Amino acid sequence: MEPTHGTTPLPTTSPLPRPRSVVIVGAGLAGAQTAAALRTHGFTGHVTVLGAEGLAPYDRPPLSKELFSRTSPAWLADELGVDLSTLADEVVLDDAVTSLGPAPAGGPAVVTTSGRRITADVVVLACGSVPVRPAGWESAVTLHTAADADHLRTALTSGAHLVCIGAGWIGAEVAGAAAGAGCEVTVVEAASVPLHRQLGPAVGAHLAGWYAAAGVTLLAGTPVVGVSASPGAGRTAQVLLGAPDGRALPADVVLAAVGARPATDWLAGAVPRDARGAILVDSRGRVPEQPAVFAVGDCATRTDPVWEQVPGGHWSAALLDPDAVAREILGLEPGPGHAPYVFSTQLGHDLALFGLPDPAADEVVLRGDPDGTAAGGWAALYVSGAGLVTGIFVVDSPKDVAAARKIMAGGPVKLDLARAADPQVPLRTTLV
């Protein structure tokens, strides 16, 4: 069922009768928010939540951002007031769903690892993502769960040598936290600058100096060709660098931080997925031609009338998109839109990215001086060939974060770029 891709709208599906039961596959942020949204909008039917991990819902960003300062999970019941024990009729944890298919009497059904078969009027897939660990990298660890964070905290004692492969969001966050805890940290990045894929070379270059300032060694433009157990005494692993470096870096811990992919292998043949494995859904989270199946959060790629294809992986998708899904399930009108949003705390800086820029094609307009010492932070505006701002990246500037969130909420916009480049001009006043 692998579809042809593009920005063509997905086939529409007729509205459902008001359901009496909903099964939510996934007990993370997207799954918990879906249960909360259903109840907020008046659903009184039966809600079942199924989770693969044996823990109540918690927020994942603190696992890396607050690796050493927060040693217990950020429970959603405490952080957001989202308590599945009161929202759902049944919560089943540590029993992963292994298949999705039609029930004999009609409608969808799921089967769990324990062999339990559950039918419902509607199934919402909120199964999240899994970190990428290339074949042969068995000596490297990943960071995705509370157990992963516990392992890293135990292993990364003061003086330990961490080699982090990847200078993306997770890699930079862990590197800065580990260096602050007294570890020796080396970050190896195949691209020429940090966050190359997300921000592009022009903006990413301004982040490179942060590493040395935080006590981290950055090896950019350096591919990794292998990770293996270390032959030397006192080290557990080594990272083999490609040309032109060619060294073998010994390490106490090797962290693979080279991305994530949707946790949807178990859905092969059951729903349309793209090349990454993301479930293709319409603007309100519905799987085309499967009126009783929805997907939301990291596992989905949403076709949006404003942003076109919105891939999972944005924290905002797990936090906010469940409202649209719940409204559609219950036959309600859509709510307000929002811009895709990613935030990060890394190497002593606060970062936020709104929108969906194309770093390979967009022009970059800088707001403020990213290499200067003046307080107040800076920002980068990504401008398409049509003159529309497709994304705003903000560093250390809370006032610009608030303005960027509002500006980008309705999609790409026209700004007075000359005024927007002046940090003394309020960003919110630059709309054309």
ZINORJO-V559756 format. One record per residue. N is the residue number from 0. RES is the residue in one letter. PSI is psi as a letter, one per 30 degrees, with the letter a starting at -180 (999 if undefined). OMEGA is omega as a letter, one per 40 degrees, with the letter a starting at -180 (999 if undefined). BURIAL is 1 if it has 9 or more other ideal C-beta (glycine too) atoms within 8 Angstrom, else 0. Layout:
n=N res=RES psi=PSI omega=OMEGA burial=BURIAL
n=N res=RES psi=PSI omega=OMEGA burial=BURIAL
This chain:
n=0 res=M psi=g omega=a burial=0
n=1 res=E psi=k omega=a burial=0
n=2 res=P psi=l omega=i burial=0
n=3 res=T psi=k omega=a burial=0
n=4 res=H psi=l omega=i burial=0
n=5 res=G psi=a omega=a burial=0
n=6 res=T psi=g omega=i burial=0
n=7 res=T psi=k omega=i burial=0
n=8 res=P psi=k omega=i burial=0
n=9 res=L psi=l omega=i burial=1
n=10 res=P psi=k omega=i burial=0
n=11 res=T psi=l omega=a burial=0
n=12 res=T psi=k omega=a burial=1
n=13 res=S psi=k omega=i burial=0
n=14 res=P psi=l omega=i burial=0
n=15 res=L psi=l omega=i burial=1
n=16 res=P psi=l omega=a burial=0
n=17 res=R psi=k omega=a burial=0
n=18 res=P psi=l omega=i burial=1
n=19 res=R psi=f omega=a burial=0
n=20 res=S psi=k omega=i burial=1
n=21 res=V psi=k omega=i burial=1
n=22 res=V psi=k omega=i burial=1
n=23 res=I psi=j omega=a burial=1
n=24 res=V psi=j omega=a burial=1
n=25 res=G psi=k omega=a burial=1
n=26 res=A psi=h omega=i burial=1
n=27 res=G psi=a omega=a burial=1
n=28 res=L psi=e omega=a burial=1
n=29 res=A psi=e omega=i burial=1
n=30 res=G psi=e omega=i burial=1
n=31 res=A psi=e omega=i burial=1
n=32 res=Q psi=e omega=i burial=1
n=33 res=T psi=e omega=i burial=1
n=34 res=A psi=e omega=a burial=1
n=35 res=A psi=e omega=a burial=1
n=36 res=A psi=e omega=i burial=1
n=37 res=L psi=e omega=a burial=1
n=38 res=R psi=e omega=i burial=1
n=39 res=T psi=e omega=a burial=0
n=40 res=H psi=g omega=i burial=1
n=41 res=G psi=g omega=i burial=0
n=42 res=F psi=k omega=a burial=1
n=43 res=T psi=g omega=a burial=0
n=44 res=G psi=a omega=a burial=1
n=45 res=H psi=k omega=i burial=1
n=46 res=V psi=k omega=i burial=1
n=47 res=T psi=k omega=i burial=1
n=48 res=V psi=k omega=a burial=1
n=49 res=L psi=k omega=a burial=1
n=50 res=G psi=k omega=i burial=1
n=51 res=A psi=e omega=a burial=1
n=52 res=E psi=k omega=a burial=1
n=53 res=G psi=h omega=i burial=0
n=54 res=L psi=l omega=i burial=1
n=55 res=A psi=l omega=a burial=1
n=56 res=P psi=k omega=i burial=1
n=57 res=Y psi=l omega=a burial=1
n=58 res=D psi=k omega=a burial=1
n=59 res=R psi=e omega=a burial=0
n=60 res=P psi=e omega=i burial=1
n=61 res=P psi=f omega=a burial=1
n=62 res=L psi=e omega=i burial=1
n=63 res=S psi=e omega=a burial=1
n=64 res=K psi=e omega=a burial=1
n=65 res=E psi=h omega=a burial=1
n=66 res=L psi=e omega=a burial=1
n=67 res=F psi=f omega=a burial=1
n=68 res=S psi=f omega=i burial=0
n=69 res=R psi=j omega=a burial=0
n=70 res=T psi=f omega=i burial=0
n=71 res=S psi=l omega=a burial=0
n=72 res=P psi=l omega=i burial=0
n=73 res=A psi=i omega=a burial=1
n=74 res=W psi=k omega=a burial=1
n=75 res=L psi=f omega=i burial=1
n=76 res=A psi=e omega=i burial=1
n=77 res=D psi=e omega=a burial=0
n=78 res=E psi=e omega=a burial=1
n=79 res=L psi=f omega=a burial=1
n=80 res=G psi=g omega=a burial=0
n=81 res=V psi=j omega=a burial=1
n=82 res=D psi=j omega=a burial=0
n=83 res=L psi=f omega=a burial=1
n=84 res=S psi=f omega=i burial=0
n=85 res=T psi=f omega=a burial=0
n=86 res=L psi=e omega=a burial=1
n=87 res=A psi=k omega=i burial=1
n=88 res=D psi=f omega=i burial=0
n=89 res=E psi=k omega=i burial=0
n=90 res=V psi=k omega=a burial=1
n=91 res=V psi=j omega=a burial=1
n=92 res=L psi=l omega=i burial=1
n=93 res=D psi=h omega=i burial=0
n=94 res=D psi=i omega=a burial=1
n=95 res=A psi=k omega=i burial=0
n=96 res=V psi=k omega=a burial=1
n=97 res=T psi=f omega=i burial=0
n=98 res=S psi=l omega=i burial=0
n=99 res=L psi=k omega=i burial=1
n=100 res=G psi=a omega=i burial=0
n=101 res=P psi=k omega=i burial=0
n=102 res=A psi=l omega=a burial=1
n=103 res=P psi=e omega=a burial=0
n=104 res=A psi=g omega=a burial=0
n=105 res=G psi=l omega=a burial=0
n=106 res=G psi=l omega=a burial=1
n=107 res=P psi=l omega=i burial=1
n=108 res=A psi=k omega=i burial=1
n=109 res=V psi=l omega=i burial=1
n=110 res=V psi=k omega=a burial=1
n=111 res=T psi=l omega=a burial=1
n=112 res=T psi=e omega=a burial=0
n=113 res=S psi=f omega=a burial=0
n=114 res=G psi=g omega=a burial=0
n=115 res=R psi=k omega=i burial=0
n=116 res=R psi=k omega=a burial=0
n=117 res=I psi=k omega=i burial=1
n=118 res=T psi=l omega=i burial=1
n=119 res=A psi=l omega=i burial=1
n=120 res=D psi=e omega=a burial=1
n=121 res=V psi=k omega=i burial=1
n=122 res=V psi=k omega=i burial=1
n=123 res=V psi=k omega=i burial=1
n=124 res=L psi=j omega=i burial=1
n=125 res=A psi=h omega=a burial=1
n=126 res=C psi=g omega=i burial=1
n=127 res=G psi=a omega=a burial=1
n=128 res=S psi=l omega=i burial=1
n=129 res=V psi=k omega=i burial=1
n=130 res=P psi=l omega=i burial=1
n=131 res=V psi=k omega=i burial=1
n=132 res=R psi=j omega=a burial=1
n=133 res=P psi=l omega=i burial=0
n=134 res=A psi=k omega=i burial=0
n=135 res=G psi=f omega=a burial=0
n=136 res=W psi=h omega=a burial=1
n=137 res=E psi=f omega=i burial=0
n=138 res=S psi=f omega=i burial=1
n=139 res=A psi=l omega=i burial=1
n=140 res=V psi=l omega=i burial=1
n=141 res=T psi=l omega=i burial=1
n=142 res=L psi=j omega=i burial=1
n=143 res=H psi=f omega=a burial=1
n=144 res=T psi=l omega=i burial=0
n=145 res=A psi=e omega=i burial=1
n=146 res=A psi=e omega=i burial=0
n=147 res=D psi=e omega=a burial=1
n=148 res=A psi=e omega=i burial=1
n=149 res=D psi=e omega=a burial=0
n=150 res=H psi=e omega=a burial=1
n=151 res=L psi=e omega=i burial=1
n=152 res=R psi=e omega=i burial=1
n=153 res=T psi=e omega=a burial=0
n=154 res=A psi=e omega=a burial=1
n=155 res=L psi=i omega=i burial=1
n=156 res=T psi=l omega=a burial=0
n=157 res=S psi=k omega=a burial=0
n=158 res=G psi=f omega=i burial=0
n=159 res=A psi=k omega=i burial=1
n=160 res=H psi=j omega=i burial=1
n=161 res=L psi=k omega=i burial=1
n=162 res=V psi=j omega=a burial=1
n=163 res=C psi=k omega=i burial=1
n=164 res=I psi=j omega=a burial=1
n=165 res=G psi=k omega=i burial=1
n=166 res=A psi=h omega=i burial=1
n=167 res=G psi=a omega=a burial=1
n=168 res=W psi=e omega=a burial=1
n=169 res=I psi=e omega=a burial=1
n=170 res=G psi=e omega=a burial=1
n=171 res=A psi=e omega=a burial=1
n=172 res=E psi=e omega=a burial=1
n=173 res=V psi=e omega=a burial=1
n=174 res=A psi=e omega=a burial=1
n=175 res=G psi=e omega=i burial=1
n=176 res=A psi=e omega=a burial=1
n=177 res=A psi=e omega=i burial=1
n=178 res=A psi=e omega=i burial=1
n=179 res=G psi=f omega=i burial=0
n=180 res=A psi=g omega=i burial=1
n=181 res=G psi=g omega=i burial=0
n=182 res=C psi=l omega=i burial=1
n=183 res=E psi=k omega=a burial=0
n=184 res=V psi=k omega=i burial=1
n=185 res=T psi=k omega=i burial=1
n=186 res=V psi=k omega=i burial=1
n=187 res=V psi=k omega=a burial=1
n=188 res=E psi=k omega=a burial=1
n=189 res=A psi=e omega=a burial=0
n=190 res=A psi=l omega=a burial=1
n=191 res=S psi=f omega=a burial=0
n=192 res=V psi=l omega=i burial=1
n=193 res=P psi=l omega=i burial=1
n=194 res=L psi=h omega=a burial=1
n=195 res=H psi=e omega=a burial=1
n=196 res=R psi=e omega=a burial=0
n=197 res=Q psi=e omega=a burial=1
n=198 res=L psi=f omega=a burial=1
n=199 res=G psi=l omega=a burial=1
n=200 res=P psi=e omega=a burial=1
n=201 res=A psi=e omega=a burial=0
n=202 res=V psi=e omega=a burial=1
n=203 res=G psi=e omega=a burial=1
n=204 res=A psi=f omega=a burial=1
n=205 res=H psi=f omega=i burial=0
n=206 res=L psi=f omega=a burial=1
n=207 res=A psi=e omega=a burial=1
n=208 res=G psi=f omega=i burial=0
n=209 res=W psi=e omega=a burial=1
n=210 res=Y psi=e omega=a burial=1
n=211 res=A psi=e omega=i burial=1
n=212 res=A psi=f omega=i burial=0
n=213 res=A psi=g omega=a burial=1
n=214 res=G psi=g omega=a burial=0
n=215 res=V psi=k omega=i burial=1
n=216 res=T psi=k omega=i burial=0
n=217 res=L psi=k omega=i burial=1
n=218 res=L psi=i omega=a burial=1
n=219 res=A psi=l omega=a burial=1
n=220 res=G psi=g omega=a burial=0
n=221 res=T psi=j omega=i burial=1
n=222 res=P psi=l omega=i burial=0
n=223 res=V psi=k omega=a burial=1
n=224 res=V psi=f omega=i burial=0
n=225 res=G psi=l omega=i burial=0
n=226 res=V psi=k omega=a burial=1
n=227 res=S psi=l omega=i burial=1
n=228 res=A psi=k omega=a burial=0
n=229 res=S psi=k omega=i burial=1
n=230 res=P psi=f omega=a burial=0
n=231 res=G psi=l omega=i burial=0
n=232 res=A psi=k omega=i burial=0
n=233 res=G psi=f omega=i burial=0
n=234 res=R psi=k omega=a burial=1
n=235 res=T psi=f omega=a burial=0
n=236 res=A psi=l omega=i burial=1
n=237 res=Q psi=k omega=i burial=1
n=238 res=V psi=k omega=a burial=1
n=239 res=L psi=j omega=a burial=1
n=240 res=L psi=k omega=i burial=1
n=241 res=G psi=a omega=i burial=1
n=242 res=A psi=k omega=e burial=0
n=243 res=P psi=f omega=a burial=0
n=244 res=D psi=d omega=i burial=0
n=245 res=G psi=g omega=a burial=0
n=246 res=R psi=l omega=i burial=0
n=247 res=A psi=j omega=a burial=0
n=248 res=L psi=j omega=i burial=1
n=249 res=P psi=k omega=a burial=1
n=250 res=A psi=k omega=i burial=1
n=251 res=D psi=e omega=i burial=1
n=252 res=V psi=k omega=i burial=1
n=253 res=V psi=k omega=i burial=1
n=254 res=L psi=k omega=i burial=1
n=255 res=A psi=j omega=i burial=1
n=256 res=A psi=i omega=a burial=1
n=257 res=V psi=g omega=i burial=1
n=258 res=G psi=l omega=i burial=0
n=259 res=A psi=l omega=i burial=1
n=260 res=R psi=l omega=a burial=1
n=261 res=P psi=k omega=a burial=1
n=262 res=A psi=i omega=a burial=1
n=263 res=T psi=g omega=a burial=1
n=264 res=D psi=e omega=a burial=0
n=265 res=W psi=f omega=a burial=1
n=266 res=L psi=g omega=a burial=1
n=267 res=A psi=k omega=a burial=0
n=268 res=G psi=f omega=a burial=0
n=269 res=A psi=e omega=i burial=0
n=270 res=V psi=l omega=i burial=1
n=271 res=P psi=k omega=i burial=1
n=272 res=R psi=l omega=i burial=1
n=273 res=D psi=a omega=a burial=1
n=274 res=A psi=f omega=i burial=0
n=275 res=R psi=f omega=a burial=1
n=276 res=G psi=g omega=i burial=1
n=277 res=A psi=k omega=i burial=1
n=278 res=I psi=k omega=a burial=1
n=279 res=L psi=k omega=a burial=1
n=280 res=V psi=l omega=i burial=1
n=281 res=D psi=a omega=a burial=1
n=282 res=S psi=f omega=a burial=1
n=283 res=R psi=g omega=i burial=1
n=284 res=G psi=g omega=a burial=1
n=285 res=R psi=k omega=i burial=1
n=286 res=V psi=k omega=a burial=1
n=287 res=P psi=k omega=i burial=1
n=288 res=E psi=g omega=i burial=0
n=289 res=Q psi=i omega=a burial=1
n=290 res=P psi=f omega=a burial=1
n=291 res=A psi=g omega=a burial=1
n=292 res=V psi=k omega=i burial=1
n=293 res=F psi=l omega=i burial=1
n=294 res=A psi=k omega=a burial=1
n=295 res=V psi=l omega=i burial=1
n=296 res=G psi=a omega=a burial=1
n=297 res=D psi=f omega=a burial=1
n=298 res=C psi=f omega=a burial=1
n=299 res=A psi=l omega=i burial=1
n=300 res=T psi=j omega=a burial=1
n=301 res=R psi=k omega=i burial=1
n=302 res=T psi=j omega=a burial=1
n=303 res=D psi=k omega=a burial=1
n=304 res=P psi=f omega=a burial=0
n=305 res=V psi=e omega=a burial=0
n=306 res=W psi=f omega=a burial=1
n=307 res=E psi=c omega=a burial=0
n=308 res=Q psi=j omega=i burial=1
n=309 res=V psi=j omega=a burial=1
n=310 res=P psi=l omega=i burial=0
n=311 res=G psi=l omega=a burial=1
n=312 res=G psi=f omega=i burial=0
n=313 res=H psi=k omega=i burial=1
n=314 res=W psi=e omega=a burial=1
n=315 res=S psi=e omega=i burial=1
n=316 res=A psi=e omega=i burial=1
n=317 res=A psi=e omega=a burial=1
n=318 res=L psi=e omega=a burial=1
n=319 res=L psi=e omega=a burial=1
n=320 res=D psi=f omega=i burial=1
n=321 res=P psi=f omega=i burial=1
n=322 res=D psi=e omega=i burial=1
n=323 res=A psi=e omega=i burial=1
n=324 res=V psi=e omega=a burial=1
n=325 res=A psi=e omega=i burial=1
n=326 res=R psi=e omega=a burial=1
n=327 res=E psi=e omega=i burial=1
n=328 res=I psi=e omega=a burial=1
n=329 res=L psi=g omega=i burial=1
n=330 res=G psi=g omega=a burial=0
n=331 res=L psi=l omega=i burial=0
n=332 res=E psi=l omega=i burial=0
n=333 res=P psi=l omega=i burial=0
n=334 res=G psi=a omega=i burial=0
n=335 res=P psi=l omega=i burial=0
n=336 res=G psi=l omega=i burial=0
n=337 res=H psi=l omega=i burial=0
n=338 res=A psi=k omega=i burial=1
n=339 res=P psi=k omega=a burial=1
n=340 res=Y psi=k omega=i burial=1
n=341 res=V psi=k omega=i burial=1
n=342 res=F psi=l omega=a burial=1
n=343 res=S psi=k omega=i burial=1
n=344 res=T psi=j omega=a burial=0
n=345 res=Q psi=k omega=i burial=1
n=346 res=L psi=h omega=i burial=1
n=347 res=G psi=g omega=a burial=0
n=348 res=H psi=l omega=i burial=1
n=349 res=D psi=k omega=a burial=1
n=350 res=L psi=k omega=i burial=1
n=351 res=A psi=k omega=i burial=1
n=352 res=L psi=k omega=i burial=1
n=353 res=F psi=k omega=i burial=1
n=354 res=G psi=a omega=a burial=1
n=355 res=L psi=i omega=i burial=1
n=356 res=P psi=l omega=i burial=1
n=357 res=D psi=j omega=a burial=1
n=358 res=P psi=f omega=a burial=1
n=359 res=A psi=f omega=a burial=0
n=360 res=A psi=f omega=a burial=0
n=361 res=D psi=k omega=i burial=1
n=362 res=E psi=k omega=i burial=0
n=363 res=V psi=k omega=i burial=1
n=364 res=V psi=k omega=a burial=1
n=365 res=L psi=k omega=i burial=1
n=366 res=R psi=j omega=a burial=1
n=367 res=G psi=a omega=a burial=1
n=368 res=D psi=j omega=a burial=0
n=369 res=P psi=f omega=a burial=1
n=370 res=D psi=g omega=a burial=0
n=371 res=G psi=a omega=a burial=0
n=372 res=T psi=f omega=a burial=0
n=373 res=A psi=k omega=i burial=0
n=374 res=A psi=l omega=i burial=0
n=375 res=G psi=f omega=i burial=0
n=376 res=G psi=a omega=a burial=1
n=377 res=W psi=l omega=a burial=1
n=378 res=A psi=l omega=i burial=1
n=379 res=A psi=k omega=i burial=1
n=380 res=L psi=k omega=i burial=1
n=381 res=Y psi=k omega=a burial=1
n=382 res=V psi=k omega=a burial=1
n=383 res=S psi=l omega=i burial=1
n=384 res=G psi=f omega=i burial=0
n=385 res=A psi=g omega=i burial=0
n=386 res=G psi=g omega=i burial=0
n=387 res=L psi=k omega=i burial=1
n=388 res=V psi=j omega=a burial=1
n=389 res=T psi=f omega=a burial=1
n=390 res=G psi=l omega=i burial=1
n=391 res=I psi=k omega=i burial=1
n=392 res=F psi=k omega=a burial=1
n=393 res=V psi=k omega=i burial=1
n=394 res=V psi=k omega=i burial=1
n=395 res=D psi=h omega=a burial=0
n=396 res=S psi=i omega=a burial=1
n=397 res=P psi=e omega=a burial=0
n=398 res=K psi=e omega=i burial=0
n=399 res=D psi=f omega=i burial=1
n=400 res=V psi=e omega=a burial=1
n=401 res=A psi=e omega=a burial=0
n=402 res=A psi=e omega=a burial=1
n=403 res=A psi=e omega=i burial=1
n=404 res=R psi=e omega=a burial=1
n=405 res=K psi=e omega=a burial=0
n=406 res=I psi=e omega=a burial=1
n=407 res=M psi=f omega=a burial=1
n=408 res=A psi=e omega=a burial=1
n=409 res=G psi=g omega=a burial=0
n=410 res=G psi=a omega=i burial=0
n=411 res=P psi=k omega=a burial=1
n=412 res=V psi=l omega=i burial=1
n=413 res=K psi=k omega=i burial=0
n=414 res=L psi=l omega=i burial=1
n=415 res=D psi=j omega=a burial=0
n=416 res=L psi=e omega=i burial=1
n=417 res=A psi=e omega=i burial=0
n=418 res=R psi=e omega=a burial=1
n=419 res=A psi=f omega=i burial=1
n=420 res=A psi=f omega=a burial=1
n=421 res=D psi=j omega=a burial=0
n=422 res=P psi=f omega=i burial=0
n=423 res=Q psi=f omega=i burial=0
n=424 res=V psi=k omega=i burial=1
n=425 res=P psi=k omega=a burial=0
n=426 res=L psi=e omega=a burial=1
n=427 res=R psi=f omega=a burial=0
n=428 res=T psi=g omega=a burial=0
n=429 res=T psi=g omega=i burial=1
n=430 res=L psi=k omega=i burial=1
n=431 res=V psi=999 omega=999 burial=0
